[in-house]
Amino acid sequence: MQTGVQPGSFDPPTLAHLAIAHAALRYHNLERVVWAVSRRPLGKDTGRTGVDDRLAVLHEVAADHSWLAIDVTDARLVADLADGYDVVVMGADKWHQLQDVAFYRPDHQGVGMDAETAMEQALKRLPPCAVAPRGGLDVPAEVALPVPHWVARQSSTDAVAGESWMALSAARRSGLWDM
């Protein structure tokens, strides 16, 4: 079974997360996309919502989509999260994070090597990447994932701030659907 992994905090899950996952499913002929949530993601403090509460919402979202699965992991680097998958799916912001040596410091990835070597080795381990454009960030053509234009303008922050971008299952759980 061809499977892609989409690492993220999904706090909350948005229509853009779903659109990106579905685009990767179609474009890369995947049978399943797994939303992988790290218990301690790199580059983010604790989320607005606790991991257990977020997972409950994510499982509700996945119940609406037979091709979507949820996983929680202690892995932190995208290369570790993507191990064993056929494609790694992400937004342009995460793509740029992959190219940032600061995310490979020994205190982040726990390996006794310099950050540049750690980054180089991690990037070599990645499966093919499917990268959705986001907010004017450059995405190399060879990894660009064709998604609807509105996806690049969406964020979880806007969904929390009351925008109508939250995935329906998450909106129902949060009570926003009852407004």
C-alpha positions as CSV (number, residue, x, y, z in Angstrom):
1,M,0.0,0.0,0.0
2,Q,1.4,3.4,-1.0
3,T,1.2,5.6,2.0
4,G,2.2,9.3,2.6
5,V,2.8,10.9,6.0
6,Q,1.9,14.5,6.8
7,P,3.7,15.7,9.9
8,G,2.0,18.6,11.8
9,S,0.5,19.9,15.0
10,F,-3.0,20.1,13.5
11,D,-4.0,22.6,16.2
12,P,-6.8,22.7,15.0
13,P,-7.0,20.6,11.8
14,T,-8.1,22.9,8.9
15,L,-9.6,22.5,5.5
16,A,-6.1,23.3,4.1
17,H,-4.6,20.2,6.0
18,L,-7.3,18.1,4.3
19,A,-6.9,19.7,0.9
20,I,-3.1,19.1,1.0
21,A,-3.5,15.5,2.2
22,H,-6.1,14.8,-0.5
23,A,-3.9,16.5,-3.2
24,A,-1.0,14.3,-2.2
25,L,-3.3,11.2,-2.3
26,R,-4.3,11.9,-5.9
27,Y,-1.1,13.4,-7.2
28,H,1.2,10.6,-5.8
29,N,-1.3,7.8,-6.2
30,L,-1.4,7.1,-2.5
31,E,-3.9,4.8,-0.9
32,R,-3.6,6.4,2.6
33,V,-2.2,9.6,4.2
34,V,-1.2,9.5,7.8
35,W,-1.3,12.7,9.9
36,A,1.6,12.3,12.2
37,V,1.6,14.3,15.5
38,S,4.8,14.6,17.4
39,R,4.4,14.8,21.2
40,R,7.2,17.4,21.2
41,P,7.4,19.0,17.8
42,L,10.5,21.0,16.8
43,G,10.0,24.7,16.4
44,K,6.8,24.9,18.5
45,D,6.1,25.4,22.1
46,T,3.3,23.5,23.7
47,G,0.2,23.8,21.5
48,R,-3.0,25.6,22.2
49,T,-4.6,22.2,22.8
50,G,-3.1,19.2,24.6
51,V,-2.0,16.3,22.5
52,D,-4.7,13.9,23.8
53,D,-7.5,16.4,23.1
54,R,-6.0,17.1,19.6
55,L,-5.9,13.4,18.9
56,A,-9.5,13.0,19.8
57,V,-10.4,15.7,17.2
58,L,-8.1,14.2,14.6
59,H,-9.6,10.8,15.0
60,E,-13.0,12.4,14.4
61,V,-11.7,14.1,11.2
62,A,-10.2,10.8,10.0
63,A,-13.5,9.0,10.6
64,D,-15.0,11.2,7.9
65,H,-12.2,10.2,5.4
66,S,-11.5,6.5,4.8
67,W,-8.1,7.3,3.3
68,L,-6.9,9.3,6.3
69,A,-5.2,7.8,9.4
70,I,-3.7,9.4,12.6
71,D,-0.5,8.5,14.4
72,V,1.2,10.0,17.4
73,T,4.9,9.7,17.8
74,D,7.9,10.8,19.9
75,A,9.9,11.4,16.7
76,R,10.8,15.1,16.2
77,L,12.7,15.4,12.9
78,V,10.7,15.1,9.7
79,A,13.1,12.5,8.4
80,D,12.4,10.4,11.4
81,L,8.6,10.9,11.1
82,A,8.8,10.0,7.4
83,D,10.8,6.8,7.9
84,G,9.0,3.9,6.2
85,Y,6.6,6.0,4.2
86,D,6.5,6.4,0.4
87,V,6.0,10.2,0.4
88,V,6.3,13.0,3.0
89,V,3.6,15.7,2.7
90,M,4.1,19.2,4.0
91,G,3.5,22.9,3.6
92,A,6.2,25.3,2.3
93,D,6.9,26.5,5.9
94,K,7.9,23.0,6.9
95,W,10.0,22.6,3.7
96,H,11.9,25.7,4.6
97,Q,12.3,24.4,8.2
98,L,13.9,21.2,6.7
99,Q,16.6,23.4,5.1
100,D,17.4,25.3,8.3
101,V,20.4,24.0,10.1
102,A,19.1,25.3,13.5
103,F,16.6,22.5,13.6
104,Y,19.4,19.9,13.6
105,R,21.4,21.1,16.6
106,P,22.3,18.3,19.0
107,D,19.9,19.5,21.6
108,H,17.1,19.0,19.0
109,Q,18.0,15.8,17.4
110,G,20.0,14.1,20.2
111,V,22.8,12.8,18.0
112,G,26.5,13.4,18.7
113,M,27.3,15.2,15.4
114,D,27.4,18.7,14.2
115,A,24.2,20.3,12.9
116,E,25.2,20.6,9.3
117,T,26.1,16.9,9.1
118,A,22.9,15.9,10.9
119,M,20.9,18.0,8.4
120,E,22.7,16.5,5.4
121,Q,22.0,13.0,6.6
122,A,18.4,13.7,7.5
123,L,17.7,15.2,4.1
124,K,19.2,12.1,2.4
125,R,16.8,9.9,4.3
126,L,13.7,11.6,3.2
127,P,11.3,9.8,0.8
128,P,10.0,11.9,-2.1
129,C,8.5,15.2,-0.8
130,A,5.1,16.7,-1.7
131,V,5.2,20.4,-0.7
132,A,2.2,22.7,-0.8
133,P,2.8,26.4,-1.5
134,R,2.2,28.7,1.5
135,G,2.2,32.4,2.0
136,G,4.7,33.4,-0.7
137,L,7.4,30.9,0.3
138,D,9.3,29.5,-2.6
139,V,8.9,25.8,-3.4
140,P,11.1,24.0,-5.9
141,A,9.1,22.8,-8.9
142,E,10.2,19.2,-8.5
143,V,8.5,18.9,-5.1
144,A,5.6,21.3,-5.6
145,L,2.2,19.8,-4.9
146,P,-0.6,21.3,-6.9
147,V,-3.3,22.5,-4.5
148,P,-6.1,25.0,-4.7
149,H,-4.9,28.6,-4.4
150,W,-6.8,29.3,-1.2
151,V,-4.7,26.7,0.6
152,A,-1.6,29.0,0.6
153,R,-3.6,31.6,2.6
154,Q,-4.9,29.4,5.3
155,S,-3.5,28.8,8.8
156,S,-4.5,27.1,12.0
157,T,-4.1,30.5,13.7
158,D,-6.9,31.9,11.6
159,A,-9.1,28.9,12.3
160,V,-8.7,29.5,16.1
161,A,-9.3,33.2,15.6
162,G,-12.8,32.4,14.3
163,E,-12.3,32.1,10.6
164,S,-14.3,29.3,8.9
165,W,-11.2,27.3,7.9
166,M,-11.5,24.6,10.6
167,A,-12.3,21.1,9.4
168,L,-15.9,20.3,9.9
169,S,-15.3,17.5,12.4
170,A,-13.1,19.8,14.5
171,A,-15.6,22.6,14.3
172,R,-18.4,20.3,15.5
173,R,-16.2,19.2,18.5
174,S,-15.2,22.7,19.4
175,G,-18.8,24.0,19.3
176,L,-18.1,26.4,16.5
177,W,-20.5,24.6,14.3
178,D,-23.4,25.4,16.7
179,M,-22.9,29.2,16.2
